[in-house]
Amino acid sequence: MSIRIRMTVLAVTGLLVAGCTSGGNEGATTAAPSATTPPATADAKPSETAAVPPLPAALTGQRPDWKRCEAPESGQRPGPEWRCATVKVPLDHAKPEGATTPVALIRKEATDKDGRIGSLLFNFGGPGASGVDILPQAATEYAKLGERYDLVGFDPRGVGGSAGVVCRDDAEQAAAEASVDLTPDTAAEEAAYLKDNTAFGAGCARRSATVLPHTTTTATARDLDLVRQVLGDDKLHYFGMSYGTQLGGTYAHLFPSRVGRLVLDAVVDPTADTAGHARHQTVGFQRALDNYLKSTGEDPKAGTQRIARLLKKLDRAPLTVGDRRLTEGLALTGIAVTLYGQSNWPLLTQALADAEQGRGGALLELADYYNDRDAKGHYATQSHSQRAISCADSSERPTAAEAKALLPEFRGLSPVFGAFLAWDTAGWCANWPVKGERSTPEASAPGAAPILVVGTTGDPATPYEGAEKMAKELGDGVGILVTNKGEGHGAYGTSACVTKKVDAYFLKGTVPAYGTTCS
């Protein structure tokens, strides 16, 4: 199984520090409409340059039926202040009078009714993170915003309660995780790697045929605009994190006149193609690893080589953990997840020390958290949705030969992460059953209101340079760059300075100067 280093804000911070609780709850297992045969290869291209027919009144005139929320499969039922509803959106926006697909919503109404500004929609990244599941868990961070905004989470199409994509069952997932080498060294390992990735896509096509060709970010941005109308807002107020910044940039490009107050935190570079994103993450995760090693007093070069030797040893001889094995790929995943936040670094110190002594439990538990595997061996499906959205978005399908050509450069950039991310360029969308939309997304938004673009200098998954590119792409006077000098994936809630500026923007409309720096 290919495990891309996920662009998601809700990492281990605060969830594992109390004792390495395994199993995330960012996904859901609501199955999309199934089919016995895969769909014909389709080209999902709802283009911003194409004339899209207007939406019918039956969709724009919907009134959500807000009810008490049920408990997600992997979490607790939200409190009574939260209400859930489902809105219908066109399955294909080019055919708005045709079939529809659901978008699941959750809402907590503003506490200051007299001072209410409107709805504030959140996307927590992934792609594939369930806003319906995450927002109630994270809501204390947004309590101040919740005074004057209705806080609204949603599952993008192909995620969770919105016809969530499902590609394989738990047994298939576990077997691939245990047996497929994510950095193949031999012809046999390479063939098995590519075969598994092809099988993953074929499983998506069998189980989620109806929605799979329509999971593009462009389609979700159009869904957002319909949700805005249904909620009764003239403008979209939106907080996007990680992949959510790509969605926010796409919305601004499609609907610049409908941009209200938008914040993009932990920003995806809109100018990067498949190899570019992999290169950025190779640099970003190595940069974060270097910063971690410096914090322990170890020379980054020596520490990196030490970790690389451990991974190579695990590639040859995985560690036994009960009835499971800590492989090189799982160890790498466990290392990566701790780099999403500086408060996780002590976990990495202990997990590495254990593994070097032949004890792989801590790294395996960290990997399980990232892979959404619970203690009973059940996997959530965020990774399924993530790949479906990514491969519907990107028209690029790098070959194994092209991935191997990247290996010398990527290994030079990071002896720890380089080979994994180079190979991932070919494995991620290998023989994907749906054609992708384009090589890079569009984010230019001339005439839009100012949009805050927040980049953190030590961000591993969406390196700071992406924020600079996004601000430039949005356009002069639109993209307002705010720099956070710090560590981790995302700044709001961890940087008091950034949090204060974002709150002032959302609550008072105060736009900071371009290039404002927090440290």
Disulfide bonds with the S-S distance in Angstrom:
Cys69-Cys84 2.12
Cys167-Cys204 1.94
Cys391-Cys429 1.99
Cys497-Cys518 1.94
